[in-house]
Amino acid sequence: METFDWIVIGNGLAGAALSYELVRLGLSVLLVDDGNPDSATRCSYGGIAYWSGTNEITRELCQAGIERHRQLSDELETETEFRELDLLLTFPPHVDGESLTRQYEQFAIAPRLISPQEAQEIEPQLNPAAIGGAFTVKHGHVNPIKTVDGFNQAFRRLGGQHMLATVTGLVHINNRVTGIMTASQAYAAGNVVVAAGGNSRRLLHQARLSVPLYHTHAEIVALPKVEQPLRALIMPGIATRFEAEATASDPATDSRWDGPPDEIAPPILDAGMIQFLDGSTYLGQVSRFRTDLGTEAIDAAQSEAQIRQGITSQVPCLANVPGRWRHCLVTFSRDELPLIGPLPGVEGLHLFSGFTSPFAILLPIAQRFASWAMNGEKTALDSLSDRLLGQMLVTRFEKSPPDTTT
């Protein structure tokens, strides 16, 4: 049986970029993809918030990330549809915009406060009467599906092996992971990295490992074609998601995430939209903090109506455009930064997940992870991976099921 240097579990942006960077350095890599058409990346807006760094590390990563995106199409020999557009962070009429300026001053490039009329000049389809104003800043953007496909094609050209299968367990001997199990067979590797987004916690929990990763059920409405050209990306100027994530990831709730289906925090709506270059448009998004992975407890029709009402008051031309409700799992950590690096106490097993703003910072982190994997280089990555040591809850195997042990 062939033994790979690395097995990468998951083919969203995290798994696609990391597998490419590993194979580019000459390592043998198996990328395992469950083929889910509604992964978080494929439901993503594809926004690159390169302006949003708040400290030395995140500012460095954001700058490296946008520079990487600017040349990525040439490197991958595939068009990612990279562009820079105007971001409008809108807020309701009853809100005083001046009171919000302090929260935006912390960023590397502070968004600028503008009036409803100035916002309409940037996005002519915007209804200025529906907002009190907006903050605006230049924002990077790619087509997320084409970006992942570009990484996958380059990965295969370099000799990487890409397999469609669902990982059912980790193969290990004592505290050393030696590969993975699928429904049909086992695959051996010197190292395994879990980059499975919202499924990462479930997969590790099956192996009796508990990590401080959590997920939302993110819901959008995908419109296949909008005839009116939309110039800007619109998102809410008052962020409620991070406060909700902090509540849902409180250590006191941790055991509930591994128990029966439960709602950890109330759902929230972030009213926004993005149009891609082919005219397809995403409206979003509802985020639900439920511990289950399926959609049985979600009323899709009600969610779609809520999303449409939230954004079409601002952009009326979207009101009657046919679309399809879509759902995905979006992972997050306790502090808005990813969990990356080796799992303490378990040899050969690594984590690469929990990216709150993946398109902004993930690509340079994938490069640095691959350099570390190849030659142990010390980089800014270490200060992120060190967090894993302090946040892990359980880092040992306990009487694993027979089919995941060799």
FENNORCOR-V605586 format. One record per run of one state. SS is the DSSP state (alpha for helix, beta for strand, coil for the rest). FROM is the first residue (numbers start at 0). TO is the last residue. If there is no record, write none. Layout:
ss = <SS:SS>
from = <FROM:FROM>
to = <TO:TO>
This chain:
ss = <coil:beta:coil:alpha:coil:beta:coil:beta:coil:alpha:coil:beta:coil:alpha:coil:beta:coil:alpha:coil:alpha:coil:beta:coil:alpha:coil:beta:coil:beta:coil:beta:coil:beta:coil:alpha:coil:beta:coil:beta:coil:beta:coil:alpha:coil:alpha:coil:beta:coil:beta:coil:alpha:coil:alpha:coil:beta:coil:beta:coil:beta:coil:beta:coil:alpha:coil:alpha:coil:beta:coil:alpha:beta:coil>
from = <0:2:9:12:24:28:33:46:48:55:76:82:91:96:105:111:114:115:122:127:130:132:141:143:157:160:164:166:173:175:182:185:194:196:206:209:210:213:223:232:236:240:248:250:257:262:275:280:290:299:312:315:318:323:332:338:342:346:347:348:353:357:375:380:391:393:394:401:404:405>
to = <1:8:11:23:27:32:45:47:54:75:81:90:95:104:110:113:114:121:126:129:131:140:142:156:159:163:165:172:174:181:184:193:195:205:208:209:212:222:231:235:239:247:249:256:261:274:279:289:298:311:314:317:322:331:337:341:345:346:347:352:356:374:379:390:392:393:400:403:404:405>
